Each structure stands twice: as C-alpha cells, then as structure tokens.
Amino acid sequence: MVVGASIAGVTAVRELRALGHRGAITMIGADPHGSYARPPLSKAVLKDATADATLGYRLDDLGVTSVCSAAVAADVDWRTVVTAEGDPISYDALIIASGAEARRIAAPGQRGEFVLRTLDDARTLRPRLDTATSVIVVGAGFLGMEVASACVARGVPVTVIDVDPPLHTVLGSFLSAVISAHAEDQGVRIVRTTEFVTLAGDPVSGVALPGGDVLTADLVVTCAGDIPNTSWLAGTGVADRGGIGIDDACMTTAPDVYAAGDVAYLRAAGRRAPFWSNAVAQAKVAAASALGLQPAGVAHDDYFWTDILGIPIKVIGPLPVAGPPTGVEGSLADGSAMLVWRHGAGGATVVAYGVRKSIAALRGLAGSPS
C-alpha cells in the first residue's frame, strides 16, 4: 500500500512494478485531481492556464487500485489504514508518502489567507493575480520568490517579506545576495523584519510588521513553509514533530512501514529536505526495501532547481554553501554563470545560474552520483 499520490507515491508505485512486484497495490490519495506534478504550480500554472493540462501522472498502466480519500488513521500492529470513507484497508507493507500541507499564519477564524500547495490553490490564485494591483508575499524561500516572479511577469507590484534575505536558508549568503539584487532590479520590493509578521484585516488586507506598521495590498500570499501530513498517524509512534524519521533504507520505526518525500526526514540529517529530487530518490529506495531488495541508489539527492524572475537556477551538491564560490565562469551580472564551491571532502556544489546545463553534466562537475 502507498499513502500519497504525488511524486513520491507515484515513483514508489512505478518502482515496485519495475522491480518485479506483480501483486496488488493500493494507492490512497486525498486530492480530487489525482496524481499530478506540484513544482509547475508556481513555475508555470500561475502564469499560464494551459499548463494545467500538462501536470497529470499516468497510473493506468500500473494496475493500481486508487482510493480518492484522505487517510485518517493507521494501526501498525493490525497493518491497516483507515480512510475518511471509514473502512480499514489492510497492507503487507506500507509506504507513507503523504507529503505536507502549506503552513498558514492567519489567526483562528481570520478569512482571506491564500497559500499555494495544490492545483486548486493555483487555480484560485491565478485569476486574483490577473486583477490585483498590488501583492504581498510572506516568505522569501523558493516558493515565495517564484510567486513574486509570477507577479512581475504580470506587471503587478510585489513586496516580499521575511526575516531572512531571499533564499538565504536554502542557498547561502552569496547566492542570496545575487538573487536579492536581481529581484530588486526587476522591481521586487524586499522587506526584512526582525520577527515573524501577522496578517492584518478580516478578510486579510495586509501584513502587520513587528514594529506596528501595516503594509496593505490587494492580495496577500503566505509562503511560509510546510507542515508534514502526519496527523493521521497519531498513536502509531511512527511520526514526531519533525515528520517521519527514516534510515538509509527509508524504514521507519514500525515493521514493514517505510516513508518517502516531503513527509520524511533522514535521521542522520535531522531535518526534512522537501525537494522533488529527494522525493524521487527516497521513493525508489522505499520501494526496494518494501520488497526486501537492496536499493540501487541512496535515499537523498543533492539536486535543486528553481526559476527566479526569468533566471533558471540548478544546483547539485550540499546546501547551503558558505562564502563566495571558489570558481566562477561567466557573468552573474548578465545572468549567465557557472559557480563552484569546492568542499574539503573532495566533492563540490555546482550552480548553473542562468546557464542551460543538463543534470548529468552538473553531476559530473560536482562529482555526484546520478
């Protein structure tokens, strides 16, 4: 059984079949739109309605029983999962890929907070961006900056608010400064705060800063991270506040229960790394482990990509990076450069900033396995 129908869940199912499993597979997913890619929601769907039709993952060739309902409880002793429909479904092995949900900062009962996590979220935001004359984005991570990019593409003034500079916690200070300068050149207003902000108005009409000032806008979008979907696992001992801890085989603390994707974190790392590449890598390992096979790959992938205000950024290697790069080829000012950070252990972090470079080529430069 696989709980979760996004990239980790779909990859796990495909890997189970690729590794020779011919038995029954049940996939449980709560999204009414089924299985689809989430990265394009901020990169493409906000900008172009025709992108909606390109998101879906095919499952019809996999012989999967799909259950469109939320998992609401699990019993790891009796090996069952209960959905919102009320009936327990049995499993021999369970792969948890239930993902995460958008973190919200609105006060209880406060209306009008917008987030971006699902296709419905994107479809709700898109027409509002079409008519807005001003936007505030709370959060300067990759999602927040991608939403800001969609605003700039429409010519809508946008303010991004965070306690850290754009992408600082993900990429490090050097790249953060480069991206900040580019964003400001493109008209993005960046506001740094000393503490977390709150939303103002009901319905939301702005953001209250720690000092008491209030910034107003037609539309406020919260991009303040995510929360792993683990509430349905209460009482199982599988999850904690950080998500679901897994080992190198993607095993949890329960027998024959594995986890992958945004809901999971490697215990050795101590924190989640909710990126598409990690979801794929972990799902493949979880599938092999669930079949009692030795995984062909590892349960992490140091690959990250985004597109900020027209500049594609691809990264291979450990993040965040400290200090300036040890090597630069090209021009950051012109939005076309290759950057390398050499590490003491012999590896490297390689960044293609505005340079069209294949993933395989980047892995070769970084000395990273494919």
N, C-alpha and C positions, 0 to 999 in steps of 0.2 A: 504494500500500500504506500502511496505517496500523498502526503497532505501538502497542497500548494500547487498552483497551476501556472506559475510564472516561469522564468527561465531556469531556475534551479530544479523545479519539479519536472518540467518538460525534458530537460537534459538528463535527469535521473532515469526517466522512463525510456528515453531513447538508448541510454547506455545499458540499461537492463536488457533490452532486446538485442542490442549489438553484441552483448557478452553471452548471448545464447539462452536467456530465460524465455521459456515458452509458456509458462503458467499464467494465471490470471493476474492482472494489475488493475487496481482501483486507484483512480486519481480524484482527490477531493479538492475542490476549489470554490471559493465563495463569490468570485467576480462574475456578474451576469454576462460579461462579454467573453468569458472563457479564457483561453491562454493567448497572451499577446506580449510583445516586447514593450518594456517600460522606458528604456533610455530615449527612444524617439519622442516621448510625450513632451519633454521640454525642448528637445533639439529640433523637432520637426512639426509635431502636431499643433503646437501653439501658433505656428506661423502659417500652416497650410492645411486646410480641411481635407485635402485629397490624401494626406498622409495616413488618415485613419484606416484606410483600406489596406495598408501595407504592413500592419502590425501583427496579424494573427499567426500563431504557430499551428502547423498541421499536426493532428493526432490521429486522423482517420486511418493511417497506415500502421498503427502500432497495436491495435487490438486492445485498447484501454477502455475500461468502464469508467466513464466520467460522472462524477456526482457534483452537481452545481449547488452546493450548500456549505455553510460555514461549519468547520469542526468546532464543537463547543466543549468537548470533554474527551479524556482518554483514560484508559486503565491499562497500565503496562504489565500488570500481573495477569489479567484475563486477556490481554492483547486485543483490545477493542478500541475503536474511535467512535464517538457519538457525534452526529451532525445535528444541525438545527432542525432537521426533519424528525429527530427523536429516536431513530433506530440505531443500535450499535452495529458497527461493521467490523468483522474480525480481520486480523492480519497475522501472517507468519513473521514478516519483517516490515518495519515501518521506517520510511524516510520522511523526516519532517523538513518541509521547505515552505513553511507558512509565511515567510517574509516579514515585512514590517509595515507599520502604518505611519502616516505623517504625524509628526509631533505638533500639537496645537498649543497656542499660548493664550487663547481667549479665556476670559473669566467664565465661570459656570453661567449658562443662560445667555451669554453675550452672542448676539447674532452677527452674521456677515463676515466671518473669517473664511478666507479662501486658502486652500492648500493645493498641491499638485503631487498626486501619487498614483491615481488611476486614470483610465480613459475618460470616465465620467467627469473627473476633476478637470481634465484638459478641455473637454467639450464645454464645461461650464465657464472656464476662464476665457476661452478664445473669443467669444462674442463680446465679453466685457472689455477685453483688451482692444477690440475693434472700436469701441465707443469711448474709452477712457481718455481723459485729457491729462491725467497725472496718475502715477503708480508709485507705491512704496513697497519694496521687497524687504522683508525682515529675514536676514540671514545672507551671508556673503560666501557660502560654500558653492560647490559646483552647480547645484540646482538653482540657488538664488541668482547666480551670475548668468545662468542660461535663461532664466525668466527675464532678467534685465536685458539680455540680448534680444529676446523676442519683442520687448518694449521698444528698444532702439530701432529695430527693423521696421516698426510701425511708425516711427517718429513720435512716440509718446515719451514725454519727460519722465524719468525714473530715478528714484532715490533708493539706494541700498544701505541698510542699517545693520551694524553688527559690532560686537565688542572687539573683533579681530579684523585685520585687513582682508580683502578678498582672497579666499583660498589659502590663507596663511597656514591653517592647521593641517591642510592636506598636502600642500606642495612645498612649504617653507618660505622663508622671508624673501629670498632673492626673486623667485618667480612671482610671489605675491606682489612685490613692488612693481615688476614689469607689467603684470596684468592690471594692477590698480591704475598705473599711468595710462595704459591703453584705454581702459574704461572711461577715465575722466576725459581723455581726448575725444572719445565718442559721445560725450555729453552726459555720462552717468554721474550722478551726484553720490558720493560715498560719505556716509556719516558714521564716525566711530563713537561708541558710547563706553562708559566705564562700567556699566551694569546692564543686565538684560532689560529690555523695554517691555511695555504692556500695550495692549490695543485700546484705543480711545473710541468712545461712542457706542451706541447700540441702536441700529446696526453700526458696525465698525466704519469709522470715517477717518481714521488716522492712527498715529502711534504716539504714545506718551513717553518722552525721554526721561531718564533718571532725574535730571535737574528740574523737571516740572514743565518744560516746554512741550508743546504738542505740534507735530507735523501732520498735515492733513493731505488727503489725496482722494481721487475718485475710487481707487481700488487699492486694497492692501492685501498682499500675498505673503503668507507665512512659509518660509523655507528654513525651518529651524531644526532640521534633522528628522530622525525617525525613531520609532519605538518598536522593538521586536514583538511579533504576534505570538505571545506565549500564554495568554490568559487561559486558553482552553486546556493547558497542561497543568493547571493547578492541582496540587496533591500528588503529582507523579514523581516529584523530585528531579525531573529532567532539566527544568529551566531555573534560572536565577534572575536577578535584576539586570544582568548584562545580556541576557539571551540564553542560548543553549550552548554550553561548553562542549567542545568535541576534541578528540585526539587526532593524530595524523591519519587515522583510518576513518575519520568522521563518525566515530562511535560516541554515543552519549553515555550517561551513567546507567542506563537501563538496558537489559539484554535485548539484542536484535532491534534496537532503536538507533537510528542514525539521523544526522541533520546536515543541512547544507544551505548556503545562501545567506540572505540578509538576517535571518533569524539566528544564525550561528556565529560562534567565535572560537578560534583555536585557543585552547587553554594555554599553550606555550606563548601566544602573543598577548593574551589577556584582554583583548578588546575586539569588537567586530570591525570588519573592513567591508562595508556593504557596497561592493562594486560588482558589476556584471561579470568580470573575468573571474573573480573569486567564486561567484555562484556557480559558474560552469565547472571550474576545477573541482570544487567540493562535491558537486552533484555526481561527477564521474567517479570520484573516489568512493562516495557513499554507495553508489550502485554496485561497484565491485565488492565492497565489503559486505553488503547485504547478501550477496550471492556466495560469500565465503571465498572470494578470489583475492589475489594480491593486486592492489591497484597499480595501474600502469603509470600514473602520474602522482603528483603531490597535491595536497589539499589547500594550496594557495597559489595565486598568480599575481605577480607584481606588475600588472598591466592596468593602465588607467587612461581614459581619454575623455575629452570634453571639447566643446566649441564655444569660445567666448568672443562675442562681437565680431564674428567673421574669421577668427583665427583658430584653426583646429590645433589642439594640443594633445599629443600622445606621449605617454610616459611608460618606460619599462625600468623597473628597479625599485629598491626600497624608498619609501616616502615617510615623512617629509625629508628634504635634503637641507643640509646646513651650509650656510655661507654661499659665496659665489661659486660658479662652476669651475672645474679645473680645465675645461676646454670649451671654446665657442667657435662655431663655424657658421658664417653668415652674419645677418644683421637683425638684432632684436628690434631696433628702431623701425626697420622696414617690415617687421612681422614675418621674417623668414630666417630661422636659425636652428642649428643643432647644438644642443648643450649636453655636456657630460660631467658627471660628478664621480670621480674615482673613489672607491672605498678601500679601507685597509685590508679587507679580506680578499681583495683581488677582483671583486665584482664592480659594477658601476650602475649608476642611474642615468639613463639616456632620455632626453626630452626632445621631441620634434615639435618645435614651436612655429606653426605655420608652414611646415615643410611636409609635403606629401611623401610619406615613407611607410613601407609595409611593416606589419607587426614582426614578420620574420626577420627583416633587416634590422629592426630595432633590437630584437632579442640577440641577434648576432653581435651587435655593437656592445650590448650590455653584458654579454656572456651569460645570458639567462636561458634555461631550457625551454623548449617550445611546449 
